[in-house]
């Protein structure tokens, strides 16, 4: 998952997206990615766009394959992820942003299936009709599962052993390992063959899952399971579906211990191929098991250890009484910022603001090297608690901006230490010049922002966005910047530079039409052999 924006001030994803315009999307990726994204957006590659609740937008985007692209709002941070192999904010993410800025009001919530109506309908059918529907619509994997259940005991173990042997052979085939899609298809074929069987042999099934996780990691480490031709990697999402169905069949206690084994294996893996197996931990447990899981969890915490404690806390949240939840938070609030804040709030509700402040302070001191943006809310809470306790907040405000140099952080710090404004701004300017520039713009201090543009830490893309937005306020400076940008891009050949030239000419025309037309004629005359550039200019 990639951080799209470091911070937002919006409570829902839709309100965040509504605040964006085309110019904003320029700042999320470099020009080459942006232009390729624009092509995807213009050519209708974006399919099946839906909101999932208030905080997630998802789409399928057609490229060399169908990729699932998602934008999420988590607290005050906007995140994006895509199933394509690109390491960063990819063209599919930018294409979805472009689509959202244009068609936001027409995007619907993802249609759900009403299980109540479905159950009522099925209950009304005679047995024979139900049998016909199952035979007609059940996938092949389900039919294989039923067939396996009917096998005599003397045939199930040999079939399982044979499939395990075939799976091990897959990892011994270098030619197949270089083709992740073919490898996945072969692995899934073998896993399908043993559904309904391996549940009868828990030891062998558990060992097989651990071996697959380990061998996939080894193969990835050795450079396999990646196709450079298709820029494709192994998709383990369907594989983990088979794992999940097997795990659900285990006895509760055995299930808990096996999940711990898997987590330990994943923890020591070099690559996060199977980390998403526990993204929905609640799906591995039946509702009737949760009471036993809770009892095991609470006892393990009292003894000082429980693997994956924070994820289990989420799954069991509704099972806890308020006192149990507080006891859990006492044990695990050090694991992440959100838990630290939840514990601090619980302390404050109990009238112990001093303990609340201590918990936040302890977390910050214990995690100096963790993600700074996760500390923003911690500092905000600490400032509030210290103020409530009547303590001086100036030093904490200064520390906060040093460690979390963001726009929102300095705005919060200024609320608690307005007398330190000059010092806080100097800290932000040194720590993060790009964010300081954003801060000046957000405060409407555009003259200062214009002077600060000469800072070498401000990217060309960011400068271009600034002049696009404020060209009418700074006509002379904008015009000169656009002229210089056109000359800089004319030095190079290639579509990305040609697009820069065409886009910049359009902006120049709005502030200095005469100069723009003169440059357009000059470019047509001197660079007429650059056919793609001429084609772009013809569109103007």
Order of alpha helices (4+ residues) and beta strands (2+ residues): beta-alpha-alpha-alpha-beta-beta-beta-beta-alpha-beta-alpha-alpha-alpha-alpha-alpha-alpha-alpha-beta-beta-alpha-alpha-alpha-alpha-alpha-alpha-alpha-alpha-alpha-alpha-alpha-alpha-alpha-alpha-alpha-alpha-alpha-alpha
